[in-house]
């Protein structure tokens, strides 16, 4: 994979019209959030487990998944 430096990327961004910059911003935001979510899954916090336990460790969930 080819590497790109921030100055190279910045020079390309300067050539884009404002409406295209918004598309780039949205995509970079998506990638950043996805990366954060991947890291969260690799090192789950206690709060993460608490939420999962509260939402998934219920008899209703057990019944819903019993036939699969």
PDB file as gemmi writes it, atoms N, CA and C in Angstrom:
CRYST1    1.000    1.000    1.000  90.00  90.00  90.00 P 1                      
ATOM      1  N   UNK A   1       0.838  -1.182   0.000  1.00  0.00           N  
ATOM      2  CA  UNK A   1       0.000   0.000   0.000  1.00  0.00           C  
ATOM      3  C   UNK A   1       0.887   1.251   0.000  1.00  0.00           C  
ATOM      4  N   UNK A   2       0.529   2.180  -0.802  1.00  0.00           N  
ATOM      5  CA  UNK A   2       1.271   3.429  -0.903  1.00  0.00           C  
ATOM      6  C   UNK A   2       0.969   4.309   0.307  1.00  0.00           C  
ATOM      7  N   UNK A   3       1.977   4.978   0.831  1.00  0.00           N  
ATOM      8  CA  UNK A   3       1.749   5.885   1.951  1.00  0.00           C  
ATOM      9  C   UNK A   3       1.589   7.313   1.454  1.00  0.00           C  
ATOM     10  N   UNK A   4       0.841   8.076   2.220  1.00  0.00           N  
ATOM     11  CA  UNK A   4       0.586   9.477   1.891  1.00  0.00           C  
ATOM     12  C   UNK A   4       0.851  10.289   3.145  1.00  0.00           C  
ATOM     13  N   UNK A   5       1.523  11.402   2.984  1.00  0.00           N  
ATOM     14  CA  UNK A   5       1.793  12.267   4.130  1.00  0.00           C  
ATOM     15  C   UNK A   5       0.675  13.295   4.268  1.00  0.00           C  
ATOM     16  N   UNK A   6       0.569  13.847   5.443  1.00  0.00           N  
ATOM     17  CA  UNK A   6      -0.449  14.885   5.658  1.00  0.00           C  
ATOM     18  C   UNK A   6      -0.230  16.105   4.760  1.00  0.00           C  
ATOM     19  N   UNK A   7       0.998  16.576   4.568  1.00  0.00           N  
ATOM     20  CA  UNK A   7       1.173  17.703   3.639  1.00  0.00           C  
ATOM     21  C   UNK A   7       0.718  17.371   2.213  1.00  0.00           C  
ATOM     22  N   UNK A   8       0.961  16.154   1.759  1.00  0.00           N  
ATOM     23  CA  UNK A   8       0.491  15.758   0.419  1.00  0.00           C  
ATOM     24  C   UNK A   8      -1.030  15.754   0.360  1.00  0.00           C  
ATOM     25  N   UNK A   9      -1.616  15.211   1.374  1.00  0.00           N  
ATOM     26  CA  UNK A   9      -3.075  15.176   1.437  1.00  0.00           C  
ATOM     27  C   UNK A   9      -3.652  16.585   1.498  1.00  0.00           C  
ATOM     28  N   UNK A  10      -3.050  17.426   2.283  1.00  0.00           N  
ATOM     29  CA  UNK A  10      -3.507  18.811   2.422  1.00  0.00           C  
ATOM     30  C   UNK A  10      -3.453  19.547   1.087  1.00  0.00           C  
ATOM     31  N   UNK A  11      -2.405  19.330   0.316  1.00  0.00           N  
ATOM     32  CA  UNK A  11      -2.292  19.986  -0.991  1.00  0.00           C  
ATOM     33  C   UNK A  11      -3.420  19.549  -1.925  1.00  0.00           C  
ATOM     34  N   UNK A  12      -3.763  18.280  -1.889  1.00  0.00           N  
ATOM     35  CA  UNK A  12      -4.872  17.793  -2.712  1.00  0.00           C  
ATOM     36  C   UNK A  12      -6.199  18.374  -2.252  1.00  0.00           C  
ATOM     37  N   UNK A  13      -6.381  18.457  -0.935  1.00  0.00           N  
ATOM     38  CA  UNK A  13      -7.625  18.992  -0.391  1.00  0.00           C  
ATOM     39  C   UNK A  13      -7.841  20.442  -0.801  1.00  0.00           C  
ATOM     40  N   UNK A  14      -6.777  21.192  -0.891  1.00  0.00           N  
ATOM     41  CA  UNK A  14      -6.878  22.607  -1.287  1.00  0.00           C  
ATOM     42  C   UNK A  14      -7.437  22.769  -2.693  1.00  0.00           C  
ATOM     43  N   UNK A  15      -7.360  21.729  -3.505  1.00  0.00           N  
ATOM     44  CA  UNK A  15      -7.840  21.797  -4.882  1.00  0.00           C  
ATOM     45  C   UNK A  15      -9.328  21.476  -5.017  1.00  0.00           C  
ATOM     46  N   UNK A  16      -9.922  20.978  -3.966  1.00  0.00           N  
ATOM     47  CA  UNK A  16     -11.320  20.562  -4.034  1.00  0.00           C  
ATOM     48  C   UNK A  16     -12.277  21.715  -3.730  1.00  0.00           C  
ATOM     49  N   UNK A  17     -13.453  21.679  -4.377  1.00  0.00           N  
ATOM     50  CA  UNK A  17     -14.479  22.665  -4.039  1.00  0.00           C  
ATOM     51  C   UNK A  17     -15.098  22.329  -2.671  1.00  0.00           C  
ATOM     52  N   UNK A  18     -15.721  23.306  -2.022  1.00  0.00           N  
ATOM     53  CA  UNK A  18     -16.265  23.109  -0.674  1.00  0.00           C  
ATOM     54  C   UNK A  18     -17.205  21.910  -0.539  1.00  0.00           C  
ATOM     55  N   UNK A  19     -18.054  21.669  -1.531  1.00  0.00           N  
ATOM     56  CA  UNK A  19     -18.993  20.544  -1.415  1.00  0.00           C  
ATOM     57  C   UNK A  19     -18.274  19.195  -1.416  1.00  0.00           C  
ATOM     58  N   UNK A  20     -17.142  19.121  -2.102  1.00  0.00           N  
ATOM     59  CA  UNK A  20     -16.351  17.883  -2.085  1.00  0.00           C  
ATOM     60  C   UNK A  20     -15.592  17.735  -0.767  1.00  0.00           C  
ATOM     61  N   UNK A  21     -15.202  18.849  -0.177  1.00  0.00           N  
ATOM     62  CA  UNK A  21     -14.531  18.790   1.123  1.00  0.00           C  
ATOM     63  C   UNK A  21     -15.448  18.196   2.187  1.00  0.00           C  
ATOM     64  N   UNK A  22     -16.740  18.484   2.092  1.00  0.00           N  
ATOM     65  CA  UNK A  22     -17.687  17.923   3.049  1.00  0.00           C  
ATOM     66  C   UNK A  22     -17.763  16.410   2.904  1.00  0.00           C  
ATOM     67  N   UNK A  23     -17.717  15.924   1.673  1.00  0.00           N  
ATOM     68  CA  UNK A  23     -17.732  14.476   1.434  1.00  0.00           C  
ATOM     69  C   UNK A  23     -16.479  13.840   2.032  1.00  0.00           C  
ATOM     70  N   UNK A  24     -15.338  14.480   1.830  1.00  0.00           N  
ATOM     71  CA  UNK A  24     -14.083  13.973   2.388  1.00  0.00           C  
ATOM     72  C   UNK A  24     -14.160  13.983   3.917  1.00  0.00           C  
ATOM     73  N   UNK A  25     -14.665  15.051   4.476  1.00  0.00           N  
ATOM     74  CA  UNK A  25     -14.794  15.161   5.930  1.00  0.00           C  
ATOM     75  C   UNK A  25     -15.675  14.047   6.488  1.00  0.00           C  
ATOM     76  N   UNK A  26     -16.803  13.807   5.830  1.00  0.00           N  
ATOM     77  CA  UNK A  26     -17.706  12.740   6.271  1.00  0.00           C  
ATOM     78  C   UNK A  26     -17.012  11.382   6.226  1.00  0.00           C  
ATOM     79  N   UNK A  27     -16.261  11.135   5.168  1.00  0.00           N  
ATOM     80  CA  UNK A  27     -15.579   9.851   5.031  1.00  0.00           C  
ATOM     81  C   UNK A  27     -14.486   9.688   6.081  1.00  0.00           C  
ATOM     82  N   UNK A  28     -13.717  10.733   6.316  1.00  0.00           N  
ATOM     83  CA  UNK A  28     -12.660  10.675   7.329  1.00  0.00           C  
ATOM     84  C   UNK A  28     -13.280  10.491   8.712  1.00  0.00           C  
ATOM     85  N   UNK A  29     -14.394  11.134   8.971  1.00  0.00           N  
ATOM     86  CA  UNK A  29     -15.091  10.959  10.248  1.00  0.00           C  
ATOM     87  C   UNK A  29     -15.549   9.521  10.415  1.00  0.00           C  
ATOM     88  N   UNK A  30     -16.087   8.957   9.349  1.00  0.00           N  
ATOM     89  CA  UNK A  30     -16.514   7.564   9.383  1.00  0.00           C  
ATOM     90  C   UNK A  30     -15.327   6.643   9.699  1.00  0.00           C  
ATOM     91  N   UNK A  31     -14.217   6.836   9.008  1.00  0.00           N  
ATOM     92  CA  UNK A  31     -13.038   5.996   9.246  1.00  0.00           C  
ATOM     93  C   UNK A  31     -12.534   6.137  10.673  1.00  0.00           C  
ATOM     94  N   UNK A  32     -12.527   7.349  11.170  1.00  0.00           N  
ATOM     95  CA  UNK A  32     -12.062   7.599  12.532  1.00  0.00           C  
ATOM     96  C   UNK A  32     -12.952   6.913  13.559  1.00  0.00           C  
ATOM     97  N   UNK A  33     -14.265   7.031  13.384  1.00  0.00           N  
ATOM     98  CA  UNK A  33     -15.206   6.384  14.305  1.00  0.00           C  
ATOM     99  C   UNK A  33     -15.088   4.873  14.227  1.00  0.00           C  
ATOM    100  N   UNK A  34     -14.924   4.359  13.013  1.00  0.00           N  
ATOM    101  CA  UNK A  34     -14.770   2.910  12.845  1.00  0.00           C  
ATOM    102  C   UNK A  34     -13.512   2.402  13.541  1.00  0.00           C  
ATOM    103  N   UNK A  35     -12.438   3.146  13.411  1.00  0.00           N  
ATOM    104  CA  UNK A  35     -11.186   2.780  14.075  1.00  0.00           C  
ATOM    105  C   UNK A  35     -11.355   2.803  15.591  1.00  0.00           C  
ATOM    106  N   UNK A  36     -12.039   3.810  16.089  1.00  0.00           N  
ATOM    107  CA  UNK A  36     -12.294   3.884  17.534  1.00  0.00           C  
ATOM    108  C   UNK A  36     -13.124   2.705  18.003  1.00  0.00           C  
ATOM    109  N   UNK A  37     -14.126   2.336  17.224  1.00  0.00           N  
ATOM    110  CA  UNK A  37     -14.971   1.200  17.579  1.00  0.00           C  
ATOM    111  C   UNK A  37     -14.188  -0.106  17.556  1.00  0.00           C  
ATOM    112  N   UNK A  38     -13.278  -0.250  16.604  1.00  0.00           N  
ATOM    113  CA  UNK A  38     -12.452  -1.450  16.557  1.00  0.00           C  
ATOM    114  C   UNK A  38     -11.568  -1.544  17.787  1.00  0.00           C  
ATOM    115  N   UNK A  39     -10.992  -0.420  18.191  1.00  0.00           N  
ATOM    116  CA  UNK A  39     -10.154  -0.418  19.385  1.00  0.00           C  
ATOM    117  C   UNK A  39     -10.977  -0.737  20.625  1.00  0.00           C  
ATOM    118  N   UNK A  40     -12.194  -0.243  20.664  1.00  0.00           N  
ATOM    119  CA  UNK A  40     -13.078  -0.512  21.797  1.00  0.00           C  
ATOM    120  C   UNK A  40     -13.368  -2.002  21.894  1.00  0.00           C  
ATOM    121  N   UNK A  41     -13.583  -2.652  20.761  1.00  0.00           N  
ATOM    122  CA  UNK A  41     -13.847  -4.090  20.771  1.00  0.00           C  
ATOM    123  C   UNK A  41     -12.620  -4.883  21.186  1.00  0.00           C  
ATOM    124  N   UNK A  42     -11.436  -4.374  20.892  1.00  0.00           N  
ATOM    125  CA  UNK A  42     -10.217  -5.080  21.262  1.00  0.00           C  
ATOM    126  C   UNK A  42      -9.946  -4.982  22.755  1.00  0.00           C  
ATOM    127  N   UNK A  43     -10.285  -3.848  23.352  1.00  0.00           N  
ATOM    128  CA  UNK A  43     -10.034  -3.647  24.777  1.00  0.00           C  
ATOM    129  C   UNK A  43     -11.308  -3.135  25.438  1.00  0.00           C  
ATOM    130  N   UNK A  44     -12.293  -4.022  25.602  1.00  0.00           N  
ATOM    131  CA  UNK A  44     -13.553  -3.576  26.176  1.00  0.00           C  
ATOM    132  C   UNK A  44     -13.396  -3.071  27.615  1.00  0.00           C  
ATOM    133  N   UNK A  45     -14.101  -2.025  27.900  1.00  0.00           N  
ATOM    134  CA  UNK A  45     -14.068  -1.447  29.231  1.00  0.00           C  
ATOM    135  C   UNK A  45     -15.138  -2.097  30.102  1.00  0.00           C  
ATOM    136  N   UNK A  46     -15.077  -1.822  31.375  1.00  0.00           N  
ATOM    137  CA  UNK A  46     -16.095  -2.341  32.295  1.00  0.00           C  
ATOM    138  C   UNK A  46     -17.478  -1.806  31.923  1.00  0.00           C  
ATOM    139  N   UNK A  47     -17.544  -0.541  31.535  1.00  0.00           N  
ATOM    140  CA  UNK A  47     -18.825   0.058  31.138  1.00  0.00           C  
ATOM    141  C   UNK A  47     -19.391  -0.654  29.916  1.00  0.00           C  
ATOM    142  N   UNK A  48     -18.524  -0.994  28.988  1.00  0.00           N  
ATOM    143  CA  UNK A  48     -18.944  -1.715  27.778  1.00  0.00           C  
ATOM    144  C   UNK A  48     -19.591  -3.040  28.173  1.00  0.00           C  
ATOM    145  N   UNK A  49     -18.934  -3.790  29.064  1.00  0.00           N  
ATOM    146  CA  UNK A  49     -19.483  -5.065  29.505  1.00  0.00           C  
ATOM    147  C   UNK A  49     -20.781  -4.872  30.283  1.00  0.00           C  
ATOM    148  N   UNK A  50     -20.861  -3.839  31.080  1.00  0.00           N  
ATOM    149  CA  UNK A  50     -22.068  -3.575  31.852  1.00  0.00           C  
ATOM    150  C   UNK A  50     -23.254  -3.351  30.935  1.00  0.00           C  
ATOM    151  N   UNK A  51     -23.054  -2.579  29.890  1.00  0.00           N  
ATOM    152  CA  UNK A  51     -24.133  -2.312  28.933  1.00  0.00           C  
ATOM    153  C   UNK A  51     -24.542  -3.605  28.240  1.00  0.00           C  
ATOM    154  N   UNK A  52     -23.561  -4.386  27.796  1.00  0.00           N  
ATOM    155  CA  UNK A  52     -23.898  -5.649  27.142  1.00  0.00           C  
ATOM    156  C   UNK A  52     -24.648  -6.581  28.083  1.00  0.00           C  
ATOM    157  N   UNK A  53     -24.172  -6.692  29.293  1.00  0.00           N  
ATOM    158  CA  UNK A  53     -24.836  -7.568  30.253  1.00  0.00           C  
ATOM    159  C   UNK A  53     -26.270  -7.128  30.511  1.00  0.00           C  
ATOM    160  N   UNK A  54     -26.455  -5.826  30.672  1.00  0.00           N  
ATOM    161  CA  UNK A  54     -27.799  -5.313  30.952  1.00  0.00           C  
ATOM    162  C   UNK A  54     -28.740  -5.584  29.776  1.00  0.00           C  
ATOM    163  N   UNK A  55     -28.238  -5.404  28.555  1.00  0.00           N  
ATOM    164  CA  UNK A  55     -29.090  -5.550  27.378  1.00  0.00           C  
ATOM    165  C   UNK A  55     -29.260  -6.991  26.923  1.00  0.00           C  
ATOM    166  N   UNK A  56     -28.260  -7.826  27.119  1.00  0.00           N  
ATOM    167  CA  UNK A  56     -28.301  -9.161  26.537  1.00  0.00           C  
ATOM    168  C   UNK A  56     -28.537 -10.280  27.537  1.00  0.00           C  
ATOM    169  N   UNK A  57     -28.164 -10.121  28.769  1.00  0.00           N  
ATOM    170  CA  UNK A  57     -28.334 -11.187  29.748  1.00  0.00           C  
ATOM    171  C   UNK A  57     -29.715 -11.112  30.385  1.00  0.00           C  
ATOM    172  N   UNK A  58     -30.712 -11.390  29.552  1.00  0.00           N  
ATOM    173  CA  UNK A  58     -32.097 -11.379  30.012  1.00  0.00           C  
ATOM    174  C   UNK A  58     -32.777 -12.643  29.515  1.00  0.00           C  
ATOM    175  N   UNK A  59     -33.751 -13.101  30.235  1.00  0.00           N  
ATOM    176  CA  UNK A  59     -34.460 -14.323  29.833  1.00  0.00           C  
ATOM    177  C   UNK A  59     -35.153 -14.140  28.478  1.00  0.00           C  
ATOM    178  N   UNK A  60     -35.617 -12.935  28.182  1.00  0.00           N  
ATOM    179  CA  UNK A  60     -36.253 -12.672  26.886  1.00  0.00           C  
ATOM    180  C   UNK A  60     -35.280 -12.909  25.740  1.00  0.00           C  
ATOM    181  N   UNK A  61     -34.042 -12.484  25.942  1.00  0.00           N  
ATOM    182  CA  UNK A  61     -33.026 -12.692  24.911  1.00  0.00           C  
ATOM    183  C   UNK A  61     -32.706 -14.175  24.759  1.00  0.00           C  
ATOM    184  N   UNK A  62     -32.606 -14.879  25.860  1.00  0.00           N  
ATOM    185  CA  UNK A  62     -32.340 -16.317  25.810  1.00  0.00           C  
ATOM    186  C   UNK A  62     -33.440 -17.034  25.031  1.00  0.00           C  
ATOM    187  N   UNK A  63     -34.669 -16.671  25.285  1.00  0.00           N  
ATOM    188  CA  UNK A  63     -35.794 -17.298  24.576  1.00  0.00           C  
ATOM    189  C   UNK A  63     -35.766 -16.950  23.085  1.00  0.00           C  
ATOM    190  N   UNK A  64     -35.444 -15.715  22.778  1.00  0.00           N  
ATOM    191  CA  UNK A  64     -35.429 -15.291  21.377  1.00  0.00           C  
ATOM    192  C   UNK A  64     -34.367 -16.027  20.563  1.00  0.00           C  
ATOM    193  N   UNK A  65     -33.259 -16.353  21.185  1.00  0.00           N  
ATOM    194  CA  UNK A  65     -32.153 -17.004  20.484  1.00  0.00           C  
ATOM    195  C   UNK A  65     -32.141 -18.522  20.664  1.00  0.00           C  
ATOM    196  N   UNK A  66     -33.046 -19.068  21.411  1.00  0.00           N  
ATOM    197  CA  UNK A  66     -33.020 -20.499  21.747  1.00  0.00           C  
ATOM    198  C   UNK A  66     -33.126 -21.408  20.519  1.00  0.00           C  
ATOM    199  N   UNK A  67     -33.863 -21.010  19.497  1.00  0.00           N  
ATOM    200  CA  UNK A  67     -34.085 -21.870  18.334  1.00  0.00           C  
ATOM    201  C   UNK A  67     -33.033 -21.715  17.251  1.00  0.00           C  
ATOM    202  N   UNK A  68     -32.073 -20.888  17.450  1.00  0.00           N  
ATOM    203  CA  UNK A  68     -31.063 -20.670  16.399  1.00  0.00           C  
ATOM    204  C   UNK A  68     -29.873 -21.567  16.563  1.00  0.00           C  
TER     205      UNK A  68                                                      
END                                                                             
